[in-house]
Amino acid sequence: MQPFRYSRPGDSREACAAGAQPGAAFIAGGTDLLPLLKEGARVATGLIDINGLPFADIRHEAAGAWIGALSRMSDAAADNRLRQDYPAIVEALLASASPQVRNLATIGGNLLQRTRCLYFRDTAVPCNKRRPGSGCPAWDGQNRGNAILGGSRSCIATHASDLAVALAALDARVVLQGRHRRRQIPLTEFHRLPGDTPDIETVLEPGELIIAVFVPATACSRHSTYLKLRDRASFEWALTSAAAAVELDGNRIRRAGIAVGGVATKPWRLPQVEAALAGARSEPATFRAAAELAGQEAEPRQRNAFKIELMKRAIIGALTKAGNLP
Amino acid sequence: MKNFIGQPVDRVDGPAKVRGKACYTADVHPPGLAYGVIVAAAIAKGHVVRLDTVAAEAVPGVISVIHHGNAPQLAYAPMEPRSMVDPKVGEALRIFQDDAVLFSGQPIALAVAEEPEQAAQAAALVRVTYAAEAANSDFARASQTARPPRQSAQPWSRPAELRRGDADAAFAAAPRRVDASYEQPAEFHCAIEPHGTIARWDHDHLTLWDKTQWVDHDRTAIAHVFGIPDDYVRVICPFVGGAFGSALRAWPHVAAAAMASLLVNRPVQLVPTRRQLFSAIGYRPQTVQRLRLGAGEDGRLTAVIHEVVAQTSVYEEYTEASIEPSAMLYAAPTLRADYRLAPMNVNTPCPMRAPGIVTGNLAVELAMDELAETCGLDPLKLRLRNYAESDAQKRLPWSSKSLRQCYAVGAERFGWSQRPATASGRRHGRWLIGYGMASALYPAHRAPASAHAELRADGTVAVTSAAGDMGPGTYTAMTQVAADALALPIAAVHFELGDSLLPSAPAHGGSMTMASVGSAVHAACQELRTKAQELDQRVRLPGDDRLAMQRAYAQLLARHRLDRLTAETEAKPGEEAERYSICAFGAVFAEVRIDPDLAELRVARLLGVYAAGRIINPKTARSQCIGGMVGGLGMALTEQGLWDDRLGRLMNASLADYLMPVNADLQSVEALFVPENDRHLGPLGVKGLAEIAVVGVAPAIVNAIYNATGRRIRSLPVTPDKILGLS
């Protein structure tokens, strides 16, 4: 690890100013940042500890839930209103990491966690995300865990967050505080596709902080679920996951929000699947037909083609549960 | 008076461990300690052209950056004969002696600094220029040109082939046949305690605190590296936080720590990072095994043909006993078994729990399940039909074999009769249910060992031997043995191990500690008791009351004005290995539940029934066995080394990416013991327990997966994509 300065700003104005300095990194739970610093996969000359900032509350309003960016994953997972009105969020949180990690890790940090691509974390090998222009050995390498959606020739790293997938399906918005303004953007527009600049992962400006996530309360959000498939039963990232939120009108689906994880370079919403579900009967045949549309744009590599089929099955599994079918 | 042997005695070192008082290697901080951090090669083959250490040396606190350009040439005197734990062909990696890079991750420099973080920073700033060459890093390609191991006259060399009868002709003529290839990836020990060394020179004498399973070998190996007498080196290792075979050899980083300490003239600590550990030590080699079974219509085996290809490094030939299980497990009249090596630009593999045996057993037991189906027989019936009443390969009787009882107890307890008769024949909600089983064996060994016992004025006894305890409970078991031999309470026995100054002991590996060191402790304590009795024949020692016995010993010593009474004994194996084939046996049963839509798999039940001679301590034995079974579950479902063929680099060298089972992967894991008391291997009646517990688990689970789904998966680990038939 390289030496760094450590500061603890008193308010968000101070934090944003400090965060805009070259080499600065915000630290909250540190569960992802510290291993990266220790491995040299990330170098920071200044750590700005934002744990003292007042963004740890979870507030419920008629319009929706405000989840403070500094609330711990375990606190959000234990919030009864979240569990009742936005079950996909709580299920995604409880499927993440381990209890110990969830006690430290924050909601904002979770959205900013870096990829688990095997090449990103080993500084001895090239990686365009870590060292722009050095190349992408995952393209023809150990890419079983890599993305089949949203990749480019420079990067096929998946986004690792479970929470972000659930939030994407629920039309969540991210509240950002910058040096000069506060803004809200849809979660689906928060992360960027890798394109030629996989090192730039979000639309955050220098010094800008996530201060909260807003999730609108809808009929959909109450009937939502998160299904995660992985190589071991716990403490492992998704091989493939699906969040499904459905609003039912009798046995017809009025509206659906579907997002998938473990398969794409960012939390991936599937509008074509949602369109196929809207207005259709809530039944296995509908789910199967809609899920078939999910794989259309997939571009698998040598070792991850199975994710196309696994993704379809995850979507059907999540819909079956969200649609309250036996 | 009840014997302590056979009782579930609590671990005598338990309180120290849970209170953090047990001093592991990296806990030792001699005054003036400096810290070393390895710089590891980023290429798999070639040369170091330039090592720029300017930036590294400018880091505050840095004392030295050591590499081949400034390192002293060390003696590296050959050990004759080679130790049982070192490969018999090739040369061990010599640390910082030249510019050659033989594998990715090879230590090529060491930054030494006042503080660990300074050393780490300096190591990261060493700029290396390589001349890279095309490496041999693709196992599939390397196995195409696999060749037999070179023969060696060294002791403990392993045969590269086993033959009996004409197996090829018998196979060709067999009415029932199985011909299948099984792939098993490289697996890594991943012990929770990282390897590490603290080296301190006092003039020409070296003290090493080192994570090792064998202090005596560590001492001798490092003495040869530096060309100094054995007794100039002392190795201390009282506690090991898991090793599974990874701490048998004296790895290059041990010599590096000693070299660094010599150069900077201070004690130096070297603990490789978790990523570095995947190449600093060894691992279970990747293998592909083709197995052919020929049988009659009734399932009786007529031929076994077993061809193993295993990876090794380009600088050493590491071989394993993988072809032995096919020769020993069943009563086949003909056999052809061949072991082949695929040398690659990787670090040398090394023993990992049940080395070779677990690998060969896997192939045989997967193939037996296929044969059972081919013959329309219950898998357990097929095994009973081919029960080996003697060791057909060695042409020796078994010293004891209670495998039939293991099958019977296991089948009864598990409910094997409820096994779904056809594949994918039972459902419970969304889950398909499958049962599977497998046999297990592990050859039992014993080696010469010594122990010293000292009766003290207060009637307590101090017993010592240079043995190891990597977790199974050596401290506790030896305490039980000594307490019984001297008729003393547990609290009156103090057992000490893990120091090369103590009476010599063999490797704490190969499941032989109890038979070897246990026999020595037993003999030394018996001799001590006789000596005590001989002090005064008129005194009748109250051997039926332990506290009274302690008082009697104290009175005896006082009366004879002795402050202590000692005995030291070397206990050696006899000719039992020439008269008998001695093995521990076991039967493993597994129930899996699989969601066929989502490829979710849960091992609902795992039951191992073992016949391993006398069980000294059922509590620690159970712990040891369920630990081994969890290792077998990892082998079946999650563990695999992933090399990048072009970079020649292991890409999942971290505990986040190399997946071992977690608690959520375990539901019911149970170990039972069939009563045995095998006196052929020594007075304690034991056969050794450690290795057997990992054997048979993976095939039992994979066979259960077939029973649940009807899908034969011949490549481990069984991941969701394979369950769906998509990879």
Interface residues (C-beta under 8 A of the other chain):
Chain A: M1 Q2 P3 P35 E39 G40 S98 R116 L118 Y119 R121 D122 T123 A124 V125 P137 D140 G141 Q142 R144 L227 L229 R230 D231 R232 A233 S234 F235 E236 L239 R303 A305 F306 E309 L310 R313 A314 I316 G317
Chain B: A40 A42 S104 E117 A120 Q121 A124 R275 D597 L598 A599 E600 R602 L637 T638 L642 W643 D644 D645 R646 L647 R649 M651 N652 A653 S654 A656 D657 L659 P661 V662 N663 A664 D665 T719 P720 D721 L724 L726 S727
